[in-house]
């Protein structure tokens, strides 16, 4: 299998963490590509040229990090990161969705700030910044204790917090969010998180 990534991508990082947690790192080749250069191999697999994109063992290309992570969770070893059904699955998916929302707002901010200054929209920057903060506040209220079992919601919450700190250090994501701060600190000591730190 092949996983197309960029090193700074938080969505790719989620998949890379799952690879390691599920004992699949030796079965998946991680290939760094440049989506903005319309990398031919990535374009062949994903018409919108985005990472992460996984070429599964049957050759089927999968995009969208929740889909990729769920597939890896199913084929890997060890405890399930996403419960198969019921209220616990909904709890994990809700947390995962909140983390993804914070990341999506953060990515929009990065892309907007890369535009020439005269083309940037202060109103959109303000909206996305506010929404990013609201998503982090919702995560703060929803995350479990730092010693809780690992699942996709916990992984996504930790990736979101650390990536926002990496890309938007001026935002001060940890201020007023002690539960999320404590959880993220514990997660970043795991081998899977250390091996995939944003760069």
Secondary structure, 3 states (H helix, E strand, C coil): CEEEECCCCHHHHHHHHHHHHCCCCCCCEEEECCHHHCCHHHHHHCCCCCCCEEECCCCCEEECHHHHHHHHHHHCCCCCCCCCCHHHHHHHHHHHHHHHHHHHHHHHHHHHHHCCHHHCCHHHHHHHHHHHHHHHHHHHHHCCCCCCCCCHHHHHHHHHHHHHHHHCHHHCCCCCCHHHHHHHHHHCCCHHHHCCCCC
